[in-house]
């Protein structure tokens, strides 16, 4: 389930596009609220409302427990609601002038809500601001303002079926360190029964190769389109070469819904997925033996993708001061480690890293990726461009990488003019 929450960031949620066009609430605060002297935040005796999009019962239970603990210690009541469609319900709340006080917010929704005044830019007031990974802070910075605290994150790594690995005569020394290594082992692992590497045919996976070549669809702060760079062309050429020699196939071409399913069903000896795959392997494919490695180094060095959400606070919340304190509690080391144990995400703060590594030795390659991971484009409307890009990537086997990237470049440039 966690994989669906994360994948939404880059491969869908067209409902979010409608949400981003909403005008700012700007209707003032509810009666009984006042502006506090600290940071100009509002305060009131009203209970806080928290809106989340849950990956399942484990996440819902963990968030409810953490919020209940904060209510008990702070004396401020807070209630959690689980959205059946987070994007739609966020949009409805802002449109009606009654948004939740605190809510999950994706990177691709940030620009729209920030630009229309719906969000409180509270990042610089966080007591634990310096503890967040810089790349995550950048993902939630818009127009020079750090808007919201990253609640957790995921990166991509290489998952390897160890039984298939041994059957191909491979050892730990053969774990791929470079693109050439990956091509070699993918070919050795390919048999009539399974492909060497099976991945999702979408930006959210292939972009890992783009970052390893030194590229991405946009620059770091999503102010400039860089889709048709030489680096990205080189990355897509590499992927196309693997497809051509039969050592890489998309999950859908293997009869699977995503890379984790192809890997779990034994249709692929390796895949590229985020740390959410561990839940699927435990629950759906418990007999599959596997290990995890950092992604191979490309022409420009190490590279991977990161996916994250933040805790948004509404600009129209009558109790911003309490909302900020709640977010600080939810992003504390203790709470984030509890969330990680409950439903799998990695803590967004550096101070939790040592404990997390000790508790999750198999997953350390994912956290290592935090040092060099790149985020998805956050420009307003970028999600729609990525969706179009995904449709073109599906035909990469017969398509021209430069032509595909030129079209995406044009679409992205239209967003930042």
N, C-alpha and C positions, 0 to 999 in steps of 0.2 A: 504493500500500500504506500509506503513512503516514497517509492519511485514515482508514483503518479503525482504527488504533491510537488516534487522537485522538478519533474519534467515539464510541468505546466509553465514553469518560468519562461520556457523558450519555444514551446511547440503547440501553442493553442491559446485557449482562453480569449477568444475573440470578444467575449462579453466585456473584457477589460477595456477594449477600445472604446466602447460606449461610455464606460465609467470615466475615462480620461477626458471626455469632452464636456463633462458637467461643469457648470460654473461654480465658483467657490460659494460655500454657504454664506459666510460673511454676514450672518444675521444677528451677530452679537451673542451673548451668553445667556443661559437660562436664568430666570429670576432666582435670587438668593446667592448668586455667585459674586465673587469679588476678586480683585487683582492683588496678588500677594506682593510683598516687597522683594522677594527673591526671584530674580530673573524675569520679573513681570508676569509670572504664571498665575492663572486664576485658581481660586480655591473655593470650596463650598462643602457643605455637609452631605451632599448628594452621593449616593452609591456610584461606584464605577461600573461601567459595562465593558466587557471584554469579548471581542468577536474573533474566533479562530476558524481556520479550515483544517480539520483534523485528518490524519492519515489512518485513523482507526481508534479502537477503544483504548489502546495503551496510551496514545498521545492525549486523548481527551481526559483520561483519568489522571495523568501526570500533571497536566496544566491545571485542572480543577484542584488538585491537591496543593500545588504550589500557591495558587491564588488564595485558597482557603487559609493556608498558613500565614500568608501576608495579612489577610483580613484580621486574623486572630492577634497578630503582633502589633498591627498598626491601629486597629480600632475602626478602620474605614471599610465598609462593606463593598465587596466587588463580586459580580456574578459573571460567569462564563457562558457564552452561547456558542454552539457549534453550527457553522453555516453549512447548508446543503449546497449552496453555490456562493462561495465567498465573494467573488467579483461582483456578482449581481446584488448581493445584499449590502456590500460596501457602497455601491453606486446608489442604491435605493436610500440608504441612510443619509448620505451626503445630499442627495436630491431633496429629501424631505426636511433637511436641516436638523436631523436627529441622528447623527452618526454615533457609532460606539466610541467610547472614550479611548480605548486601546484596542488595537487589532493587528492581525498579520498583514503585512504589506510586501508585495513582491518587487523585485528590482525594476521590472518593466512597467509597473504601475506608478512608480515614484514620480517620474517627471510630470505626468499629467496632473496628479493631485497636488504636487508641490507648486506647479506653475499657476494653478488657479486658486491658491490660498487655502486649500482644504486641510493642509497638514501643519502641525506645529514643528518647527525646526528646533528640536531640543538637544541635539547631539552634543553640542559643546557644553551643556550643563550637566552631563552625566559624570558622576564621580569616578566611574570606571572607564572613562573615554579612552585613556591611553592604553588600556588593556586589550582592546579589540585589534584583530589583525588589520593592518593598514589597507590591504586589498579589499576587505569587507567594508571598511569605512568609506573607501572610494566608491563602492557600489551604491551607497546610500547618501552620497553627496551630490547636491544639485545646485547649480548656480553659485558654487563656492560655499554652500551651507551644508553641514552635516545634519541631516534631518532625523534619523532614527537609529536605534541600537540594533545591530544585527543579532537575531535571536539564536542562530546556529548556522551551520553550513555543511556542504558536501563537496567533494572533488571527485575526479575520475582517476581510476587506476586500472591496471591490467590483471584480470582474473584468469588463472590457469588451472585446468583440470589435471591433477597430478598423476592420475592413472594413465590418461592418454599421453601425457608428457613422457612417462617412463616407457610406455609401449613404443614410442617413437625413438627410443634410445637416447633421450635427452636427460641432462643432469642439471643441477643448480647452476653450474658454470655456463649453461646455455641460456639462462634467463636473459631476454633481449635488453641490451643497453643502448642500441642505436636502431635507426630505421632499417639498415641493412640486416642487422640481427633479427629484427621482427619479421622481415620478409623471408629470411631463411627458415626460422622455426615455424612460421605459419605454413610454409610449403611442406615441411617435413611432417607436420601434424595433420595435413589434409589427407583424408582417405575417402573411399566410396561411402563410408558411413557418416562422416562428419567433416566439416570444413575446419581449417586451422584457426581462423578468426571470424567470429560472427558478431556484428555490431548493429546498432540502430542506424538506419540510413537517414540521419538528420544532423543539423548543425550542432546540436548539443553533444554529439559524440565526435563527429569528424572535425569539429573545431579544435579538438585536442591536437591534431596534426598541424592545424594552422598555427597554433601558438608555438609548437615546437619548431616551426619554420620561421618564427618571428612575426607572425601576423595575427589578425583577428578581423572581424567585420568592421569594427570601429576602433578609434584610439581609446586610451584608458578612461577618459572622462566623457566618452560618447559625444564629442563635439565635432568629430570629423570622420567621414566615411573612408574606410581603408580596404574595402572588400576586394578590389581587383589588384591588390599589390602583388608583386612578384613572389613574395613569401606564400601568399594564399594559393596562387596558381601552382607553385611547387608542391604544396601540400595536397591539393586535389589531384595533381598529376600522379603523386605517389600512391594515393588511395586507388586511383583508377588502374594503376599498374597491378596492384594486389588483386583487384577484382578481375582483371583480364587473365591473370594466371590461375584463377580459381581458388586462391588461398584465402580470400576474404569475400564474404557474402553478407548482405543485409539480413537482419532478422526476419523480415517479412518474406524474403525469398527462401528462407529455411522453414517457413510455416510457423513462425513464432511471432508473438506480439511485441517483444522487446529483447534486447541482448541477454538479459538475465534468464529469460525463458529458454532461449536457444541454448544457452550454456547449461542450464539445469537439466534440460531434456537430452543432453549429450549430442546435440546437433552441431555444436561448435566446441573446439578444444580450448579456445580462449575467447574472452570478450572484454570490452571496455565499458565499465559501468561505475557508478558511484557507490558509496558505502551503504546505500539502501539495499543493495543486492544481498547483503548478509541476512536480512530478515526473510527474504524469499527463499534463500538457500536452506535456511534452518527450517522454515515452515513447509515448503513445497518440495524441496529436493534434499532431504537430510542425509541421504546415502552418497551424495557426490562429494568426493574429496578434492579440495582445491587449495591453492595458495594465492596470495596477492602480491603484486610487485608494482613499483613505480612505473609509469609509462616510459618508453624508451626516449632517449635524447634525439632531437632532430637536428637539422642543419644549424639552427640558431641556439640550441641548448635544450634544457628541460622545459616542459610545458604541459599544462593541463587546464581544465575548466573548473570553475567554482560556481556553485548554485546556492542561493541564500534568500532568506526573507528577513524582514525587520519587524520590530514592534512599533507600529505607527501610533501617533497620538493626534487626535483631532484638534484642529485649531479652534473649533467651537465647543470643546469640552469645558464644562463649568468647573472642573476640578483637575486642572493640568498638573498642579503641584503634587497631588496624590498619585496621579497617573505616572509621573516621572519616578516617584519612589517605588511604585510597583514594578516598573520596567527595570530599575536597578536591581531589585530583588530577583526578578525572573532571569536576568542576565548574569547573576552572581555565579561564582564557581560551583557552589553547592547545588543550586537549582539546575544549572546546565549539565552537570555531571549526572544528576538524577534523570533529566530528560534523555540524555544519551543512553543511559542504562535501560530506560523504559521503552524508547522507540527509535533509537539509532543515530540521531544526528551528532555531528561533532561540535563541541563548544566553540563559540566565536571569540573567546578570550584566551590570551596566551597563558595566563596564570593557571588554567585548568589542563594545560597540555601534558605535563608530566604525569599527573594522575590518570588522565585518559589513556595515555600510551601504556601505562602499567596495567590498566584494566582491559585494554583491547590490543594485545600484541600483534594479532593477525592483521589489524587494520591500520597499523602505523604508516604504511605507504600513502594512505589517503591524507593523513595529517602532514606528512612531509611535503605534499603537494601545495600546502598553504603558502609556502615560501615563494612559489613561482606561478601560482594559478592566476588566470585571467577571468574576468567576469563577462557576462553576456551584455549586449548593448542595452543601455538604459534610456536612450533617447525616446521621446514621446512618439509612439507609432512604430517603434522598432519591432515589436512582437509580430505585427502583421507582415513586415518585410521578411522576418525570419521564417514565418510560415510559408511564404512564397519561395524563399530560398530552399526550404525543405523539399518542396515539390520538385524543384529542379535537381536537387541532389539525388533524388530517387532514380533519375535517368543518367547518372554520371557515367555508367558503363558505356553508354553510346553517345554521351554529350561531350561538349568541349569545355574544359574548366574555365578558360578565359571568358568564353561567351556567357557562361552561367554567372561568373563573378562580375562581369561588366553590367549585367542586368540588375544584380543586387546592389552594385555601387550606385547606379542611377537612382534606384528606389531609396537608398539611404541618404543620398545627397539631397533629395527632396525634403527630408525631415529636418535638415540642419541649415537650410538656406536662411 
